[in-house]
Amino acid sequence: MDVLQYLSIGFSVAFTPLNLGLVLAGCFFGTLIGSLPGIGPINGVAILLPLAYSIGLPPESALILLAGVYYGAEYGGRISSILLNVPGDAGAIMTTLDGYPMAKRGEGGRALALSAVSSFFGSMGALLLMVIFAPLLSRLAIEFGPSEYVWLMIFAFTCLATMVGKRPIKTIVGVVIGLLLATVGIDSGTGILRFTMGIPNLFDGVDFLVVVIGMFAISEVLILLESWARNDLKMTPVGKSFITLSDMLAVKWVVLRSTLSGFLIGVLPGTGASIASAVAYGTEKRFAEGNNEHFGEGDIRGLAAPEAANNASAAGSMLPMLTLGIPGSGTTAILLGALLMFNITPGPLLFEQQPQIAWGLIASMFIGNIALLIMNLPLIGLFVRLLSIKQSYLVPIIVMLTFVGIYSIHGDTFDLFFMIVLGIFAFILRKLGFSLAPVILGLVLGEVLEENLRRALSISGGDWSILLNGTMTYILAFATVAALVAPKLIKKFKK
Amino acid sequence: MLYDRIFAGALLVLSGLIAWTAYHFDVPFQYEPLGPKAFPIILSAVLAICSVRLIVKPDANAWLPNKEILIKIVCGLVVMVAYALLFEEAGFILATTIVGSIFSWLFGEKPLKAFLYALALSLVSYFLLADLMELNVPTGLLFGDL
């Protein structure tokens, strides 16, 4: 079957009433979550994941809902960046640079509309690229053996370490903590118990949902408690101005370039929206050399670039998750965990054997993006009004949802206490400058990494040289070294 | 600086414990060369190397919360632990009303308004979660015969 046939299967899945409703709901709640200052896509997906799991949705529907929340939140992140100068999450930081000055000038409406249109083209462009590359990548990945998978994961962690956060060493520590968490429970190879400390609840391993909710939602509540201040944020009025055709034409190349770079950065494992938007902004500033003195004062190019890029990276990061089972960002790591909870193993065979999941998701993203554009142009006033929701109303809802979500999985209060312990641990990690995405990535990939390493060595009878055996392993090993050295070289080159 | 060193020190101890525990796993039979011990031991080695490096070269870290903030965070934690304790016994509605009011109050709402908001929130969400979405939400001993 060719791509178009698969895509039509996808659309037939996405257009069922349930899934259509879930796309719209996901996009709506995603925009809502993204627009609330302080709560980004990763928290939104984490909080809704246990609910989606326990209502008993079929896997493709749950994935469609959660993915809708994910890219919806990437869309929504710009609203608080532009109007409040408060980015919802790291991916929206660059949007504040030119978006807020525009809003202060009374061009809030123009900034919101322009960023919505740029976001739309960013994600649509990335989706088209995904449709083209997904079958190619999954065909390539079919050739992958255990050694290739080991390298692929090492490459993912290396990318993560060299590109995320200020200190690579802290990222590695995060990954190792995640990998170690994944070893808890019954060992699949021999059946012995590892690191369970005699607690029966841990015999099955640490529950993915408990870790995600504890680390993200509970620590977020603690951070909110810490950063809460009485002075209310001042909102800049939206104003009557609106986007014009000449605005759109002025940024068309900016959007195209940013979409491409955002997509590529999204595909790279471990790197997400924050890096994509920063790279796109920097590139455009350099491209506009000689005419860039207004960057940072409300230049429409400086607004369009990060918005197109961060939405393109959201779509791009789904590609390695679906085709290789290696997530491209922290949020897709959570989506990957969600798939695994439904006993679906993402990877090259997913596209052949369960096209309704992979292609249903892709098709739903086309629908979701159109829905988001519609929601974000005429309905923008609604989301703007929701920005003024007080934290005293919001936090009780977050706390309640996390507790209900976790309790309803097993109906056991042990999970609630374990979640709080993990939340405290994650709070300490965040205060010390560790980021949490590596931990989740390690947790999701831990079992796969160990299994593939053990399988590879079983094949070779314990000979480690099997890890460098065949063209693909050389390529991946080279890519790993390149990812290790490249940032340092670039730094030197700049000087 | 100090925080990083303390944390890295704790990680170093942890990595030692992990390696020791993994080394003493009792593996009655094993078909493959690597076995269940090697992977955790490799990881603990990586963790140990990273911790030593963090101890030698820590980040300048200046997280100095004032007393008010610390009290707030501890309050939040105590309330969450209480929520976990109450959740099954007192039931969702009662527990959420109590915990919701306290959280709403911690974030600056007036006590009466916070209580009314939490009460409304718990009643509405109980209906939504338990009846509409059919989730496993405890009714509690008090409302057991509802």
HADDOCK unambig.tbl for C-alpha pairs under 7 A between the chains (distance, minus, plus):
assign (segid A and resid 54 and name CA) (segid B and resid 135 and name CA) 6.72 0.50 0.50
assign (segid A and resid 55 and name CA) (segid B and resid 133 and name CA) 6.22 0.50 0.50
assign (segid A and resid 55 and name CA) (segid B and resid 135 and name CA) 6.49 0.50 0.50
assign (segid A and resid 169 and name CA) (segid B and resid 50 and name CA) 6.26 0.50 0.50
assign (segid A and resid 173 and name CA) (segid B and resid 47 and name CA) 6.21 0.50 0.50
assign (segid A and resid 173 and name CA) (segid B and resid 50 and name CA) 6.63 0.50 0.50
assign (segid A and resid 176 and name CA) (segid B and resid 43 and name CA) 6.32 0.50 0.50
assign (segid A and resid 176 and name CA) (segid B and resid 47 and name CA) 6.58 0.50 0.50
assign (segid A and resid 180 and name CA) (segid B and resid 40 and name CA) 6.75 0.50 0.50
assign (segid A and resid 187 and name CA) (segid B and resid 36 and name CA) 6.67 0.50 0.50
assign (segid A and resid 190 and name CA) (segid B and resid 30 and name CA) 6.36 0.50 0.50
assign (segid A and resid 192 and name CA) (segid B and resid 27 and name CA) 6.81 0.50 0.50
assign (segid A and resid 222 and name CA) (segid B and resid 73 and name CA) 5.98 0.50 0.50
assign (segid A and resid 225 and name CA) (segid B and resid 72 and name CA) 6.46 0.50 0.50
assign (segid A and resid 225 and name CA) (segid B and resid 73 and name CA) 6.04 0.50 0.50
assign (segid A and resid 226 and name CA) (segid B and resid 69 and name CA) 5.59 0.50 0.50
assign (segid A and resid 226 and name CA) (segid B and resid 73 and name CA) 6.44 0.50 0.50
assign (segid A and resid 391 and name CA) (segid B and resid 107 and name CA) 6.45 0.50 0.50
assign (segid A and resid 392 and name CA) (segid B and resid 103 and name CA) 6.97 0.50 0.50
assign (segid A and resid 392 and name CA) (segid B and resid 104 and name CA) 4.28 0.50 0.50
assign (segid A and resid 392 and name CA) (segid B and resid 105 and name CA) 6.92 0.50 0.50
assign (segid A and resid 392 and name CA) (segid B and resid 107 and name CA) 4.78 0.50 0.50
assign (segid A and resid 392 and name CA) (segid B and resid 108 and name CA) 6.41 0.50 0.50
assign (segid A and resid 392 and name CA) (segid B and resid 109 and name CA) 6.09 0.50 0.50
assign (segid A and resid 393 and name CA) (segid B and resid 104 and name CA) 6.19 0.50 0.50
assign (segid A and resid 395 and name CA) (segid B and resid 103 and name CA) 6.91 0.50 0.50
assign (segid A and resid 396 and name CA) (segid B and resid 100 and name CA) 4.89 0.50 0.50
assign (segid A and resid 396 and name CA) (segid B and resid 103 and name CA) 5.93 0.50 0.50
assign (segid A and resid 396 and name CA) (segid B and resid 104 and name CA) 6.34 0.50 0.50
assign (segid A and resid 400 and name CA) (segid B and resid 96 and name CA) 6.86 0.50 0.50
assign (segid A and resid 404 and name CA) (segid B and resid 137 and name CA) 6.71 0.50 0.50
assign (segid A and resid 408 and name CA) (segid B and resid 135 and name CA) 6.23 0.50 0.50
assign (segid A and resid 408 and name CA) (segid B and resid 136 and name CA) 4.78 0.50 0.50
assign (segid A and resid 408 and name CA) (segid B and resid 137 and name CA) 6.61 0.50 0.50
assign (segid A and resid 411 and name CA) (segid B and resid 136 and name CA) 6.90 0.50 0.50
assign (segid A and resid 413 and name CA) (segid B and resid 84 and name CA) 6.52 0.50 0.50
assign (segid A and resid 416 and name CA) (segid B and resid 84 and name CA) 5.74 0.50 0.50
assign (segid A and resid 417 and name CA) (segid B and resid 81 and name CA) 6.94 0.50 0.50
assign (segid A and resid 417 and name CA) (segid B and resid 84 and name CA) 6.41 0.50 0.50
assign (segid A and resid 432 and name CA) (segid B and resid 4 and name CA) 6.71 0.50 0.50
assign (segid A and resid 432 and name CA) (segid B and resid 61 and name CA) 6.99 0.50 0.50
assign (segid A and resid 450 and name CA) (segid B and resid 39 and name CA) 6.60 0.50 0.50
assign (segid A and resid 454 and name CA) (segid B and resid 34 and name CA) 5.84 0.50 0.50
assign (segid A and resid 457 and name CA) (segid B and resid 33 and name CA) 6.62 0.50 0.50
assign (segid A and resid 457 and name CA) (segid B and resid 34 and name CA) 6.86 0.50 0.50
assign (segid A and resid 458 and name CA) (segid B and resid 32 and name CA) 5.29 0.50 0.50
assign (segid A and resid 458 and name CA) (segid B and resid 33 and name CA) 6.02 0.50 0.50
assign (segid A and resid 461 and name CA) (segid B and resid 33 and name CA) 6.40 0.50 0.50
assign (segid A and resid 462 and name CA) (segid B and resid 33 and name CA) 5.23 0.50 0.50
assign (segid A and resid 462 and name CA) (segid B and resid 34 and name CA) 6.97 0.50 0.50
